[in-house]
Amino acid sequence: VGLFGHSRGGAVALLAAAHPELADVPVRALVTWAAIARVDRWSDEEKEAWRRDGSLPVVNSRTGQVLPLGIDLLRDVETHRTELDLAAAARRRRAPWLIVHGSDDTSVGAEEGERLAAAASDPKELLLVEGADHTFGAKQPWVGPTPQLIAAMNATQTWFRRHLRPPSGA
């Protein structure tokens, strides 16, 4: 099994890879794109308003869509702080991990990819894609891949091919 996740989905894939005892089959490779380095991403002021209003409106910077986050999310993050510690998960996971991040990502800055790589145990590799934003240049509506997206996709495919090959003699 190889796991892949983007942004917050990258955090979910990392957390899953850090708990091999929960899987029926071992995770043999992990790739994250623009993964967040911490789950608790809100200021004290935002949390106060969230508790007061029961939800926190979040604007998608690419689409302009307003997405309300329910109060249960905040409670979950605060209750399970230890289990959601991504630096600890980065140290604990054993599957080879390719951390792909855009150098120009304004949604999840490249420093978050660097932070994950610094916390991670080996084997791991950090690939900073020069000039790439959070979506590696992909836009809605789809008009085709960008050079940055192609670079991320090629690196991902190479990583999975390298680490998901069947053992010799199988």
C-alpha positions in Angstrom: 0.0 0.0 0.0 1.1 3.5 -0.8 -0.5 6.5 0.7 -0.9 9.9 -0.9 -2.5 13.1 0.4 -2.6 16.8 -0.4 -2.7 19.7 2.1 -4.8 18.6 5.2 -5.1 15.3 3.4 -1.3 15.0 3.6 -1.6 15.3 7.3 -4.2 12.5 7.3 -2.0 10.2 5.2 1.0 11.0 7.5 -1.1 10.1 10.6 -2.2 6.8 9.0 1.4 5.9 8.0 2.5 6.6 11.6 0.1 3.9 12.9 1.0 0.8 11.0 -0.5 -1.3 13.7 -4.0 -0.1 12.6 -3.6 -1.3 9.0 -4.4 -4.8 7.6 -1.5 -4.3 5.1 1.7 -2.4 5.7 2.2 1.1 4.3 5.3 0.8 2.1 5.4 4.3 0.7 4.1 7.8 1.5 3.8 10.9 -0.6 2.4 14.2 0.6 1.9 17.4 -1.4 1.8 20.7 0.3 1.0 19.0 3.7 0.3 21.0 6.7 2.8 20.7 9.5 0.4 21.3 12.4 -3.3 20.6 12.8 -4.1 23.5 15.2 -3.9 26.4 12.7 -6.0 29.0 14.3 -5.3 32.1 16.5 -6.7 32.5 20.0 -9.0 35.2 18.6 -10.3 32.9 15.8 -10.9 30.2 18.4 -12.8 32.6 20.7 -15.1 33.7 17.8 -15.5 30.0 16.8 -16.7 29.1 20.3 -19.0 32.1 20.5 -20.5 31.6 17.0 -20.5 27.8 16.8 -18.7 27.8 13.5 -15.7 29.5 11.8 -16.1 30.7 8.2 -13.0 29.9 6.1 -12.6 31.4 2.7 -11.0 29.3 0.0 -8.4 31.7 -1.4 -8.5 30.0 -4.8 -12.3 29.8 -5.3 -13.6 32.4 -3.0 -16.0 29.8 -1.5 -16.9 30.3 2.2 -16.8 27.0 4.1 -18.0 27.0 7.7 -16.0 24.8 10.1 -18.2 23.4 12.9 -17.3 23.6 16.5 -16.8 19.8 16.7 -13.6 20.2 14.7 -12.1 22.6 17.2 -13.1 20.3 20.1 -11.6 17.3 18.3 -8.3 19.1 17.7 -8.0 20.3 21.3 -9.1 16.9 22.8 -6.7 14.9 20.6 -3.8 17.3 20.5 -1.2 14.5 21.2 -2.6 12.0 18.6 -2.7 14.8 16.0 1.0 15.9 16.6 2.3 15.8 13.1 6.0 16.2 14.1 5.7 13.1 16.3 4.0 11.3 13.5 6.8 12.3 11.1 9.3 10.8 13.5 7.3 7.6 14.1 6.4 6.6 10.6 8.7 4.1 8.9 7.5 4.1 5.3 9.7 6.0 2.8 8.2 9.5 2.6 8.4 11.9 -0.3 7.5 15.4 0.9 6.5 17.6 -2.1 5.9 21.3 -1.6 5.7 24.3 -3.8 8.3 27.1 -3.2 5.6 29.7 -3.8 2.7 28.1 -1.8 0.8 30.9 0.0 -1.8 28.6 1.5 0.6 26.2 3.3 4.1 27.8 3.1 7.1 25.9 2.0 8.5 26.2 5.6 5.8 23.7 6.6 7.2 21.1 4.3 10.7 21.9 5.6 9.5 21.6 9.2 8.0 18.2 8.4 11.2 17.1 6.7 13.3 18.3 9.7 11.1 16.3 12.1 10.9 13.2 10.0 12.9 10.0 10.5 14.6 8.5 7.5 13.9 7.4 4.9 12.5 10.7 3.6 13.1 13.2 0.9 11.9 16.8 0.5 11.2 18.1 -3.0 10.6 21.8 -3.3 9.1 22.5 -6.7 10.4 25.9 -7.8 7.6 28.4 -8.6 4.8 26.0 -7.6 1.8 27.3 -5.6 -0.5 25.2 -3.4 -2.1 23.4 -6.4 1.1 23.2 -8.4 -0.4 25.6 -10.9 -3.6 23.5 -11.6 -6.6 25.7 -12.0 -10.4 25.3 -12.1 -11.7 24.8 -14.7 -9.0 22.3 -15.8 -7.0 23.5 -18.8 -4.2 21.0 -18.5 -1.1 20.3 -16.4 1.5 22.9 -15.6 5.3 22.2 -15.6 5.2 22.3 -11.8 2.3 19.8 -11.6 4.1 17.5 -14.1 7.2 17.7 -11.9 5.2 16.7 -8.8 3.4 13.9 -10.6 6.5 12.5 -12.1 8.3 12.5 -8.7 5.3 10.9 -7.1 5.1 8.2 -9.7 8.8 7.5 -9.5 8.6 7.3 -5.7 5.8 4.8 -5.7 7.4 2.7 -8.4 10.6 2.6 -6.4 9.1 1.7 -3.1 6.0 -0.4 -4.1 7.9 -2.9 -6.2 7.2 -6.5 -5.1 10.0 -8.1 -3.2 12.5 -9.9 -5.4 11.6 -13.5 -5.9 7.8 -12.8 -5.5 
